[in-house]
Amino acid sequence: RDISAELDARDQMMQNIAEKEFLCRISQNFLETTNDSDIFAHLSSGITEIVPDAVVVISSYNDSTGMMTARVISDENGVDLLQEIFGGNGLEFCLSPEVLSKTDEYERIENGQLAEITTDFLKLLVGDTAIKRLQQAIGHRKVYATLMIWEGKVIGATAVCIPESDELKNRALVETCICMAALTFQRHIVQESLSLSKN
C-alpha cells in the first residue's frame, strides 16, 4: 500500500515541532536580554539558524535624527562583517522621505513582511560606495528586507541576503523572529527612556 501521504504528514508534524522548539528557544533568549546588542545578536543567529546561507544585516533607527545605523552585518559563519568591512566607522544612512515616497519597494518593506528589494533601491538608501564594499565582501545576493515597526513607528530594519540562486525558505518563521526582536527592542527602548526620566 502507498504510505506516502502518511510519511508527508509525519514530516510536516516533525517540521512543526522543530519550528515550535526554535520559537520557544529564541523567545527565551529575547526575554533574557538586557541590552540591544544582545537582541541583535540573538536575531542574527536565529535567522542564520533557519536560513543557513544568509548574510544578515540589522539596523536600528534613531527617530530624532532620521538615521538608520547598521548594528550587525554577519555572514553565514557568524563573522562580524560590520567591523571587517567598515572598521570603526560603522554604516549609517538616512531614510530619505523623497526616496521612500517614490518607491514601490518601500511600500513592500514597511508592512513588516520580508520583500525582495533591488540593488538600485539599496544604492538609493545606503549609498553606492557602501553597497560596492558589501558586494566585494559577500558577492551579489538577493536581498529580502523589512522594517522593524512597533506601534506604527520605525525602530529598525532587517535584511536577509541569500545567494542569487537560492529561494528564501522559512519566510514566515524568519518574519516571526524579526517581530519578536522588534517587540524586545521596543521594550528595551521604553525601559531606557523610563530610567532616563527618573534621573
N, C-alpha and C positions, 0 to 999 in steps of 0.2 A: 504493500500500500504506500501511497505517496504521503510522506510526513513533512514535506517542505513547508507547508503553512504552519505547522506546529513549531518547526525549527525557526521560522521567521518570527513567530510570536515570542518564542523563548529569547531570541536575540534582541528583540525590541524591549522585552522586560529587563534583560541584563543591562541594556543601554540606559534605560530609565533609572535603574538602581544606581548605576555609575554616576549619572548626572546628579541625582539627589545627594549622593555621598559627596560629590565635588562641591555642590552648592552649600551643603552643611559645613564642610571644612572651610570654604572660603569665607562664608558669613561669620564663622567663629574667628577667623583671622582678622576680619574687619572690625569685629566687636572688641577685640583685644588691642587694637592700635591706639597709640597715644599721640601720634604726630602724623602730619600729612605725608612725610617721606615714606613712612611705613605703609600708608594707604596706597600710594602709587606703586610701591614695590610689590605689595600683595596683588594689586590689579594686574601689573605686568606679568608676574609669574603665573597668575591664574590664567590669563589669556594664552601665554606660551604653552601652558599645560594642555589646553584644549585645541590650540592651533599651533602645532609644534614647529612649523617652518616660519612663523611670524616674526617680524621685527615690530616692536610695539613702541608707539610714541604717545606719551601722556603729558598734557599741558594743564596748567592752572590759569585762571583768568582773574585779573585784577579789575574790578568794576570801576574803580575811581580813575585809573589811568587808561583803561581800554586796551591793556596789553595782555597778550597770551604769552606765558613763559613755559617752554619745554622743561619738564621736571624729570622725565625718564625717556631715554631712547635706548632700548635694549634689543640685542639680536636674539636669534633662536637659541643661542648658547648662554644667554644671560649676561653677555658682555655689555658693559656700560659704554655705549657709543656716544652719548652726550659729551662725556669727558674726552673720549678719544678723538672725536671729530671737531668739537667746538672748544676744547680746552676749558679754561676757566671763564670764558666769555659767555657761555650758555647760548641759548637761542630764544630771542624774544621777537614777537611780531604783533602787529596791530590788527584788530578785527575792523577793518575799514568799512564804515556804513555804505560808502559809494560802491565798493566791490561787492559787498554782501547783497545789496539791494538789486544788483544787476545780474545775479547768477541763479540759475535753477539749482545748481549744486547745493547752495546754502539752504534752500528750502528742504532738500532731502536730508541734510545732516542735522537740522535744528529740531527734528521731531524725536530725537533720542534713539533712532534706529541707524544701524550702520548702512552707509550708502557708498558705492564706489564713486570716487571723485577723480577728476582728470589732473594730469600733471600741470596743465595750463592754469587751472584753478589754484593748485598748490603754489605755483610760482606767484600768482597774484597775492595770495595770503602771506606766504612766508618769505618770498623773495627768490630770485633766480640763483643767486650765489649759494644760499643755504641748501636749496634743492640739489644743485650740482654736487655739493660736498656730500650730501646724504647719498646720492646715487653712486658716487665714487666708492663709498663705503659698503653699500648694501646691494648695489645693482639696480636696474629698473624693475619696479614691482608694481603690482596692483595695490591701490590704497583704498581701504574702506575706513570711513571716519564717521564720528558722531560727536555732537556737542554733549557735554555733561550739564544737564539743566535741572535745577531744583526750584520748585515754586515759581516757575516762569523766568528765572534768572540763569544766565550762563555762568557756570563756576569752573568750567574746564572743557577739555576735549580729549578724545582718544582716537588714535589711528592704528589700524592693524594693516601692516604691509606684508603681502604674501607674494611668492614667486608668480610671475606673469602667467605661467601655465596652470596654476592651481585655481581651484574654486574655494571660496570661503565656506568652510564646514562649521557646523555647530553655531551658526549665526545667532540664534535665539539665546543660546547659553552664554555666548560672549556678551550679548546685549544685557542680559540679566546681571552678569558680573559687573559690567560698567555701571548699571543703575545702582547696584549695591554699593559700589565705590563712591558714586555721587552722593548717596544718602549719608555715608560715613564721613565723607569730606565736608558736606554741609553741616553735619553735627559738630565736627571739629571747628569749622569757621564760627559757628554760633557760640561754642564753648570759649574760644579765644576772645570773641567780642564781649562776652559776659565778664570774663576775667579782667579785660582791659577797662570795662566800665566800672568795675568795683574799685580799681586802683585810682 
